[in-house]
Amino acid sequence: MLKRVFVAPDPGRTRLRFATRAVLGIALAVAVCGSTGHSLTGAVTGGLAALLALFTVTDATVRGQAVTTALLPAVGLPVLTVAAALHDHPVARDLTFLAVVGAGVYARRWGPRGHSLGVFAFMTFFVTQFLHATTDQLPELYTAVLLSVLAAAVVRFGLWCYERRLPPPAVPAPPGGTGLARVTTRQAVQATAGAGFALVVGQLVSGQRWYWAVGATWWIFVNTTSRGETLVRGFRRLLGTVVGIVLGLLVAVPVQGDPVVTALLAAACVFGIFYTAAVSYTWMMLWVTLLAGLLYGLLGVLGPGLLALRLAETGVGALGAALAVILILPVTTHSVTDAWIQRALRCVHACAAETARRLAGVAGADPAPRVTELEQLLARVRLSVAPLVHPLNPMLSRKRRARHVLALLDDCAREIRGLVSVAADPEASHDARLAAACWRVQASVEALTEGGEALAQAVDASPLTDTPAVTDPALAHLHGLERALAELARPLRTPSGSPLVGA
């Protein structure tokens, strides 16, 4: 796990810049709140608002990110008002909290902006419970949120907007459908049911810290789609919480809320959250748990008993999420994985077609954006296949099959990158054999995505191992891509309705 975090590729040092900018933005937000006379409660609220503004806003363009950031207070402040007003009305508070959970998950159907606003709404309600905020504190909390979102925006779009120098990322949309066939609708129902379980059982465990269980359920559902993904994420959250609690006992408890030391450690935790989020959910949760311990130290309530309670409530939340995805409108790992693999293969098709046009000298043909999209889709395939290749998965044959599919898809991506790099050369060959090979690649992808008899024919076709050696780099990459696609046909074959890579 250490190797995965610290040796993971960081092209363009994007994760490093992401984490460093977050520390600067959140530090500025907390400093602004402190300099304007806000209490510790206001500073904590502001720091969380800045963290969410920097972490959850993922629109493809800088303009889109700015619009979403501007909309955060419009969603968060009404939720903050309702949560504070219902502080002394537990039944109404709980029902409203569950409604916020369901609406927040359902909002993902509108893409990254809906996701960001849904997370901000939920966390605004959550932090109100965390701080036991009441209506008399609302003016201070309003200004803290507004100032902190503004401070985060100044850093993100003014002082350090590195995205302006990068191509907009391709953000794959979630699987579609209508009604209960839509994944986001099913997840909204699941998350609400799981949060309901967590809320009731969490209150039996602790009448004061029950919201931890609801928060655990919520965050387990974030960025997951299938049953398997959610179960794996729940396990990783629990593992990260355990390690974070151990660190809390060793680090946060001895600090005893010392402001200077706590501030330095909190900055390190923020950096860790942002730096590890893209590569390890377990590590991210470790830093989140340690940060929560430090904040409780500032509030003067931290102790071993509180950390043990956090572990218990996290376990309740994980159990609620697991029961929900298993029993209520389950979304199978197979259906989601199949959808993402099909989209990745169609993107390979588009890359080959655009490359053929480029090599044929068509003006404006540019396969580079398709390569970026392919990388994003393959990242989503890896996430959906994670339950099948997890060390605790007892189905060894499916695990081997899933790993084989991932390896071949990575081969496809490598050959596509090489092919596009060659095609970018103005002096690249326009040999007719290149166009023919590109058409064969497209035909292979069509066979893989259509399934049925076409896929069976692809399985039975002889791989291109007898292709004579070629010296043209573009042809070499195309032949390598053909071989990978030919080999993919066998593990993706689904005789008798058996799943592609797992169930």
C-alpha positions as CSV (number, residue, x, y, z in Angstrom):
1,M,0.0,0.0,0.0
2,L,2.9,2.4,0.7
3,K,4.4,1.7,-2.7
4,R,1.0,2.3,-4.4
5,V,0.8,5.8,-2.8
6,F,4.3,7.0,-3.1
7,V,5.4,5.4,-6.4
8,A,2.1,6.0,-8.2
9,P,2.6,8.0,-11.4
10,D,1.9,11.7,-11.1
11,P,2.0,13.1,-14.7
12,G,2.7,16.8,-14.6
13,R,2.8,16.6,-10.8
14,T,-0.9,17.2,-10.9
15,R,-1.6,15.5,-7.5
16,L,1.3,17.5,-5.9
17,R,-0.1,20.8,-7.2
18,F,-3.6,19.8,-6.2
19,A,-2.6,19.0,-2.6
20,T,-0.4,22.1,-2.3
21,R,-3.0,24.4,-3.6
22,A,-5.6,22.9,-1.2
23,V,-3.3,23.6,1.8
24,L,-2.9,27.2,0.7
25,G,-6.6,27.7,-0.1
26,I,-7.8,26.3,3.2
27,A,-5.1,28.1,5.2
28,L,-6.2,31.4,3.6
29,A,-9.9,30.7,4.4
30,V,-9.2,29.9,8.0
31,A,-6.9,32.9,8.3
32,V,-9.6,35.2,6.8
33,C,-12.2,33.8,9.2
34,G,-9.8,34.3,12.2
35,S,-8.9,37.9,11.2
36,T,-12.6,38.9,10.9
37,G,-13.4,37.8,14.4
38,H,-15.0,34.4,13.8
39,S,-15.1,31.9,16.7
40,L,-13.5,28.5,16.5
41,T,-16.9,27.1,15.3
42,G,-16.9,29.7,12.4
43,A,-13.3,28.9,11.5
44,V,-14.0,25.1,11.4
45,T,-17.1,25.7,9.2
46,G,-15.1,28.0,6.9
47,G,-12.2,25.5,6.6
48,L,-14.6,22.7,5.7
49,A,-16.4,24.9,3.1
50,A,-13.0,25.8,1.5
51,L,-12.0,22.1,1.5
52,L,-15.1,21.1,-0.3
53,A,-14.8,23.9,-2.8
54,L,-11.3,22.8,-3.7
55,F,-12.0,19.0,-3.5
56,T,-15.4,18.3,-5.0
57,V,-15.6,20.8,-7.9
58,T,-14.5,18.8,-11.0
59,D,-16.1,20.4,-14.0
60,A,-14.2,19.9,-17.3
61,T,-13.5,23.6,-17.9
62,V,-12.2,26.4,-15.6
63,R,-15.3,28.4,-16.4
64,G,-17.5,25.5,-15.4
65,Q,-15.6,25.1,-12.2
66,A,-16.0,28.8,-11.4
67,V,-19.8,28.6,-12.0
68,T,-20.1,25.5,-9.7
69,T,-18.0,27.2,-7.0
70,A,-20.3,30.2,-7.1
71,L,-23.3,28.0,-6.7
72,L,-22.0,26.2,-3.6
73,P,-23.3,28.8,-1.1
74,A,-26.7,29.0,-2.9
75,V,-27.1,25.3,-2.0
76,G,-25.3,25.2,1.3
77,L,-26.7,28.2,3.1
78,P,-30.4,27.1,2.9
79,V,-29.4,23.7,4.1
80,L,-27.4,25.2,6.9
81,T,-30.5,27.3,7.9
82,V,-32.8,24.3,8.0
83,A,-30.3,22.1,9.9
84,A,-29.8,24.7,12.6
85,A,-33.5,25.5,12.9
86,L,-34.3,21.8,13.4
87,H,-31.6,21.3,16.1
88,D,-34.2,20.8,18.8
89,H,-36.6,18.8,16.7
90,P,-35.0,15.4,16.3
91,V,-37.6,13.6,14.2
92,A,-38.0,16.4,11.7
93,R,-34.2,16.8,11.7
94,D,-33.6,13.2,10.9
95,L,-36.2,13.0,8.1
96,T,-34.7,16.2,6.6
97,F,-31.2,14.7,6.8
98,L,-32.3,11.6,4.9
99,A,-34.0,13.8,2.3
100,V,-30.8,15.7,1.8
101,V,-28.9,12.3,1.4
102,G,-31.3,11.1,-1.3
103,A,-31.4,14.4,-3.1
104,G,-27.6,14.7,-3.0
105,V,-27.0,11.3,-4.5
106,Y,-29.8,11.8,-7.1
107,A,-28.2,15.0,-8.2
108,R,-25.3,13.0,-9.7
109,R,-27.5,12.5,-12.8
110,W,-26.5,16.0,-13.8
111,G,-22.8,15.2,-13.9
112,P,-19.9,16.8,-12.0
113,R,-21.9,19.9,-11.0
114,G,-24.8,18.0,-9.6
115,H,-22.3,15.8,-7.7
116,S,-20.4,18.8,-6.2
117,L,-23.6,20.6,-5.1
118,G,-25.0,17.3,-3.6
119,V,-21.8,16.7,-1.6
120,F,-21.8,20.4,-0.4
121,A,-25.4,20.2,0.7
122,F,-24.9,17.0,2.6
123,M,-21.7,18.2,4.3
124,T,-23.3,21.5,5.3
125,F,-26.0,19.5,7.2
126,F,-23.4,17.2,8.6
127,V,-21.1,20.0,9.9
128,T,-24.2,21.6,11.6
129,Q,-24.6,18.3,13.6
130,F,-20.8,18.1,14.2
131,L,-20.7,21.6,15.7
132,H,-24.2,21.4,17.3
133,A,-24.9,24.8,15.6
134,T,-28.1,26.7,16.5
135,T,-30.0,29.5,14.8
136,D,-28.3,32.2,16.9
137,Q,-25.0,31.2,15.2
138,L,-26.3,31.5,11.7
139,P,-25.0,35.0,10.8
140,E,-21.5,34.0,11.8
141,L,-21.7,30.7,9.9
142,Y,-23.1,32.4,6.8
143,T,-20.2,34.8,6.6
144,A,-17.7,32.0,7.4
145,V,-19.0,30.0,4.4
146,L,-19.1,33.0,2.0
147,L,-15.6,34.2,3.0
148,S,-14.1,30.8,2.8
149,V,-15.6,29.9,-0.6
150,L,-14.3,33.3,-1.8
151,A,-10.9,32.6,-0.4
152,A,-10.7,29.2,-2.0
153,A,-11.8,30.7,-5.3
154,V,-9.1,33.4,-5.1
155,V,-6.5,30.7,-4.8
156,R,-8.0,28.3,-7.3
157,F,-8.8,30.8,-10.1
158,G,-6.5,33.6,-9.3
159,L,-3.2,32.8,-7.6
160,W,-2.8,29.2,-8.9
161,C,-5.0,28.2,-11.8
162,Y,-2.8,25.5,-13.3
163,E,-5.8,24.1,-15.2
164,R,-5.7,27.0,-17.7
165,R,-2.5,25.5,-19.1
166,L,-3.9,22.0,-19.3
167,P,-6.5,20.5,-21.8
168,P,-9.9,20.0,-20.2
169,P,-10.2,16.6,-18.7
170,A,-12.7,14.1,-20.2
171,V,-15.1,13.3,-17.4
172,P,-17.1,10.1,-18.3
173,A,-20.8,10.5,-17.6
174,P,-22.4,7.8,-15.4
175,P,-24.4,5.0,-17.1
176,G,-27.8,6.3,-18.4
177,G,-31.2,4.8,-18.4
178,T,-34.6,5.9,-17.2
179,G,-36.6,5.5,-14.0
180,L,-35.2,2.8,-11.7
181,A,-33.0,1.6,-14.6
182,R,-30.9,4.7,-14.0
183,V,-28.0,4.0,-11.7
184,T,-28.2,7.4,-10.0
185,T,-31.8,6.8,-9.1
186,R,-31.1,3.4,-7.7
187,Q,-28.2,4.8,-5.7
188,A,-30.3,7.5,-4.3
189,V,-32.8,5.0,-3.0
190,Q,-29.9,2.8,-1.7
191,A,-28.1,5.7,0.0
192,T,-31.3,6.9,1.7
193,A,-32.1,3.4,3.0
194,G,-28.5,2.8,4.2
195,A,-28.4,6.2,5.8
196,G,-31.7,5.5,7.5
197,F,-30.3,2.3,9.0
198,A,-27.1,4.1,10.0
199,L,-29.1,6.9,11.6
200,V,-31.3,4.6,13.8
201,V,-28.5,2.3,14.8
202,G,-26.0,5.1,15.2
203,Q,-28.3,6.8,17.7
204,L,-28.6,3.6,19.7
205,V,-24.8,3.6,19.8
206,S,-24.5,7.2,20.7
207,G,-27.1,9.9,21.0
208,Q,-24.4,12.6,20.5
209,R,-22.2,11.3,17.6
210,W,-24.8,9.4,15.6
211,Y,-24.1,11.5,12.5
212,W,-20.7,9.8,12.1
213,A,-22.6,6.7,11.0
214,V,-24.7,8.6,8.4
215,G,-21.5,10.3,7.2
216,A,-19.8,7.0,6.7
217,T,-22.7,5.6,4.7
218,W,-22.8,8.8,2.5
219,W,-19.0,8.8,1.7
220,I,-19.0,5.1,0.9
221,F,-21.5,5.8,-1.9
222,V,-19.5,8.7,-3.3
223,N,-17.8,7.8,-6.6
224,T,-19.1,4.3,-6.6
225,T,-21.7,2.7,-9.0
226,S,-22.0,-1.0,-8.5
227,R,-22.6,-3.3,-5.5
228,G,-19.0,-4.6,-5.6
229,E,-17.5,-1.1,-5.7
230,T,-19.5,0.0,-2.7
231,L,-18.6,-3.0,-0.6
232,V,-14.9,-2.6,-1.4
233,R,-15.1,1.1,-0.6
234,G,-16.8,0.3,2.7
235,F,-14.0,-2.1,3.6
236,R,-11.4,0.5,2.7
237,R,-13.1,3.2,4.7
238,L,-13.2,0.9,7.8
239,L,-9.5,0.0,7.3
240,G,-8.5,3.6,6.9
241,T,-10.5,4.6,10.0
242,V,-8.8,2.0,12.1
243,V,-5.3,3.1,11.0
244,G,-6.3,6.7,11.5
245,I,-7.5,6.1,15.0
246,V,-4.2,4.4,15.9
247,L,-2.4,7.5,14.6
248,G,-4.9,9.7,16.5
249,L,-3.9,7.9,19.7
250,L,-0.2,8.4,18.9
251,V,-0.4,12.0,17.6
252,A,-3.7,13.8,18.2
253,V,-4.3,12.8,21.8
254,P,-0.8,13.9,23.1
255,V,-1.1,17.3,21.3
256,Q,-4.1,18.0,23.5
257,G,-5.4,20.8,21.2
258,D,-2.3,22.9,21.2
259,P,-3.2,25.5,18.5
260,V,0.1,25.9,16.7
261,V,1.0,22.1,16.6
262,T,-2.6,21.3,15.7
263,A,-2.6,23.8,12.8
264,L,0.7,22.3,11.4
265,L,-0.6,18.8,11.7
266,A,-4.0,19.8,10.2
267,A,-2.2,21.2,7.2
268,A,-0.3,18.0,6.8
269,C,-3.6,16.1,6.9
270,V,-5.1,18.3,4.3
271,F,-2.1,17.7,2.0
272,G,-2.4,14.0,2.6
273,I,-6.2,13.9,1.9
274,F,-5.7,15.7,-1.5
275,Y,-2.5,13.9,-2.5
276,T,-3.7,10.4,-1.8
277,A,-7.4,10.7,-2.8
278,A,-6.8,9.7,-6.5
279,V,-4.7,6.6,-5.7
280,S,-5.9,5.1,-2.3
281,Y,-9.2,5.6,-0.5
282,T,-7.7,3.9,2.5
283,W,-5.0,6.4,2.8
284,M,-7.4,9.3,2.3
285,M,-9.6,8.0,5.1
286,L,-6.5,7.7,7.3
287,W,-5.8,11.4,6.9
288,V,-9.5,12.3,7.3
289,T,-9.7,10.4,10.6
290,L,-6.6,12.0,11.9
291,L,-7.8,15.5,10.9
292,A,-11.1,14.9,12.7
293,G,-9.2,13.8,15.8
294,L,-7.2,17.0,15.7
295,L,-10.4,19.1,15.3
296,Y,-12.0,17.4,18.3
297,G,-8.8,18.1,20.2
298,L,-9.3,21.8,19.4
299,L,-12.8,21.6,20.7
300,G,-11.5,20.0,23.9
301,V,-13.4,16.7,23.7
302,L,-10.8,14.3,22.3
303,G,-9.9,11.1,24.1
304,P,-9.5,7.4,23.5
305,G,-13.2,6.8,24.2
306,L,-14.2,9.2,21.5
307,L,-11.9,7.6,18.9
308,A,-13.3,4.2,19.8
309,L,-16.8,5.6,19.3
310,R,-15.9,6.9,15.9
311,L,-14.7,3.4,14.9
312,A,-18.0,1.9,16.1
313,E,-20.1,4.5,14.2
314,T,-18.0,4.0,11.0
315,G,-18.7,0.3,11.3
316,V,-22.5,1.0,11.6
317,G,-22.3,3.2,8.5
318,A,-20.4,0.7,6.5
319,L,-22.9,-2.0,7.5
320,G,-25.8,0.2,6.4
321,A,-24.2,0.8,3.0
322,A,-23.5,-2.9,2.6
323,L,-27.1,-4.0,3.4
324,A,-28.5,-1.3,1.1
325,V,-26.5,-2.3,-2.0
326,I,-27.1,-6.0,-1.4
327,L,-30.8,-5.9,-0.6
328,I,-32.2,-2.8,-2.3
329,L,-32.2,-2.5,-6.1
330,P,-28.7,-3.9,-6.5
331,V,-26.5,-2.8,-9.4
332,T,-24.3,-5.7,-10.2
333,T,-20.6,-5.4,-10.8
334,H,-21.0,-7.2,-14.1
335,S,-23.5,-4.8,-15.6
336,V,-21.5,-1.7,-14.7
337,T,-18.1,-3.2,-15.7
338,D,-19.5,-4.3,-19.0
339,A,-20.9,-0.8,-19.7
340,W,-17.5,0.9,-19.0
341,I,-15.5,-1.7,-21.0
342,Q,-17.9,-1.2,-24.0
343,R,-17.4,2.5,-23.8
344,A,-13.6,2.1,-23.5
345,L,-13.6,-0.1,-26.6
346,R,-15.7,2.4,-28.6
347,C,-13.2,5.0,-27.6
348,V,-10.5,2.8,-29.1
349,H,-12.5,2.7,-32.2
350,A,-12.8,6.5,-32.3
351,C,-9.1,6.8,-31.7
352,A,-8.3,4.5,-34.6
353,A,-10.7,6.3,-36.9
354,E,-9.4,9.7,-36.1
355,T,-5.8,8.5,-36.5
356,A,-6.7,7.1,-39.9
357,R,-8.1,10.5,-40.9
358,R,-5.0,12.2,-39.6
359,L,-2.7,9.9,-41.5
360,A,-4.8,10.4,-44.6
361,G,-4.0,14.1,-44.4
362,V,-7.5,15.3,-43.4
363,A,-7.3,18.8,-42.1
364,G,-8.4,19.2,-38.5
365,A,-8.2,15.5,-37.6
366,D,-6.8,15.3,-34.1
367,P,-6.9,12.0,-32.1
368,A,-5.2,13.5,-29.0
369,P,-8.5,14.4,-27.2
370,R,-9.7,10.9,-27.7
371,V,-6.6,9.5,-26.0
372,T,-7.4,11.7,-22.9
373,E,-10.9,10.3,-22.9
374,L,-9.6,6.8,-23.2
375,E,-7.4,7.3,-20.2
376,Q,-10.4,8.5,-18.1
377,L,-12.5,5.6,-19.3
378,L,-9.9,3.1,-18.4
379,A,-9.5,4.6,-14.9
380,R,-13.3,4.1,-14.5
381,V,-12.9,0.5,-15.8
382,R,-10.2,-0.2,-13.1
383,L,-12.5,1.2,-10.4
384,S,-15.4,-0.9,-11.5
385,V,-13.2,-4.1,-11.7
386,A,-11.6,-3.4,-8.3
387,P,-14.0,-5.7,-6.4
388,L,-13.1,-8.6,-8.8
389,V,-9.3,-8.2,-8.3
390,H,-9.5,-7.5,-4.6
391,P,-7.3,-9.8,-2.5
392,L,-10.3,-10.9,-0.5
393,N,-12.3,-12.0,-3.6
394,P,-12.5,-15.8,-3.3
395,M,-13.5,-16.4,-7.0
396,L,-10.0,-17.0,-8.3
397,S,-11.0,-17.8,-11.9
398,R,-12.9,-14.5,-12.3
399,K,-10.1,-12.6,-10.6
400,R,-7.6,-14.0,-13.2
401,R,-10.0,-13.2,-16.0
402,A,-10.5,-9.7,-14.8
403,R,-6.8,-9.1,-14.5
404,H,-6.3,-10.4,-18.0
405,V,-8.9,-8.0,-19.4
406,L,-7.3,-5.1,-17.6
407,A,-3.9,-6.0,-18.9
408,L,-5.1,-6.2,-22.5
409,L,-7.0,-2.9,-22.2
410,D,-3.8,-1.3,-20.9
411,D,-2.0,-2.8,-23.9
412,C,-4.6,-1.2,-26.2
413,A,-4.1,2.2,-24.5
414,R,-0.3,1.9,-24.8
415,E,-0.5,1.1,-28.5
416,I,-3.0,3.9,-29.1
417,R,-0.7,6.4,-27.3
418,G,2.2,5.3,-29.5
419,L,0.1,5.4,-32.6
420,V,-1.2,8.9,-31.9
421,S,2.3,10.1,-31.1
422,V,3.6,8.8,-34.5
423,A,0.6,10.3,-36.3
424,A,1.3,13.7,-34.8
425,D,4.6,13.8,-36.8
426,P,3.9,15.9,-39.9
427,E,6.3,13.6,-41.8
428,A,4.4,10.5,-40.8
429,S,3.9,7.9,-43.5
430,H,0.6,7.9,-45.4
431,D,1.1,4.3,-46.5
432,A,-2.2,2.7,-47.6
433,R,-1.5,-0.2,-45.3
434,L,-2.1,2.1,-42.4
435,A,-5.6,2.9,-43.4
436,A,-6.3,-0.8,-44.0
437,A,-5.0,-1.6,-40.5
438,C,-7.1,1.1,-38.9
439,W,-10.2,-0.3,-40.6
440,R,-9.3,-3.7,-39.2
441,V,-9.0,-2.3,-35.7
442,Q,-12.4,-0.7,-36.1
443,A,-13.9,-4.0,-37.3
444,S,-12.4,-5.8,-34.3
445,V,-13.9,-3.3,-31.9
446,E,-17.3,-3.6,-33.6
447,A,-17.1,-7.3,-33.1
448,L,-16.3,-6.9,-29.4
449,T,-19.0,-4.4,-28.7
450,E,-21.7,-6.1,-30.7
451,G,-21.2,-9.5,-29.0
452,G,-23.1,-12.6,-30.1
453,E,-22.0,-14.2,-33.4
454,A,-19.6,-11.4,-34.2
455,L,-17.8,-11.9,-30.9
456,A,-17.7,-15.7,-31.5
457,Q,-16.1,-15.1,-34.9
458,A,-13.5,-12.8,-33.3
459,V,-12.7,-15.5,-30.7
460,D,-12.3,-18.1,-33.4
461,A,-10.1,-15.8,-35.6
462,S,-6.4,-16.5,-35.5
463,P,-4.5,-13.8,-33.6
464,L,-2.1,-11.8,-35.7
465,T,1.0,-13.6,-34.4
466,D,2.1,-14.5,-38.0
467,T,2.1,-10.9,-39.2
468,P,5.5,-10.2,-40.7
469,A,7.8,-7.8,-38.9
470,V,7.3,-4.2,-39.9
471,T,9.7,-1.2,-39.6
472,D,7.0,1.5,-39.9
473,P,6.3,2.6,-36.3
474,A,2.6,3.4,-37.0
475,L,2.1,0.0,-38.5
476,A,3.8,-1.7,-35.6
477,H,1.5,0.1,-33.1
478,L,-1.5,-0.9,-35.2
479,H,-0.5,-4.5,-35.4
480,G,0.1,-4.5,-31.6
481,L,-3.4,-3.0,-31.1
482,E,-4.9,-5.7,-33.4
483,R,-3.3,-8.4,-31.4
484,A,-4.6,-7.0,-28.1
485,L,-8.1,-6.7,-29.5
486,A,-8.0,-10.3,-30.8
487,E,-6.9,-11.6,-27.4
488,L,-9.6,-9.6,-25.7
489,A,-12.3,-11.5,-27.6
490,R,-11.8,-14.7,-25.6
491,P,-12.1,-13.3,-22.0
492,L,-15.0,-11.1,-23.1
493,R,-16.9,-14.0,-24.7
494,T,-20.1,-14.7,-22.8
495,P,-21.5,-18.2,-23.8
496,S,-24.7,-19.2,-22.1
497,G,-25.2,-15.8,-20.7
498,S,-22.1,-16.0,-18.4
499,P,-20.8,-12.6,-17.3
500,L,-18.0,-10.8,-19.0
501,V,-15.6,-10.5,-16.1
502,G,-17.7,-11.2,-13.1
503,A,-21.0,-10.9,-11.3
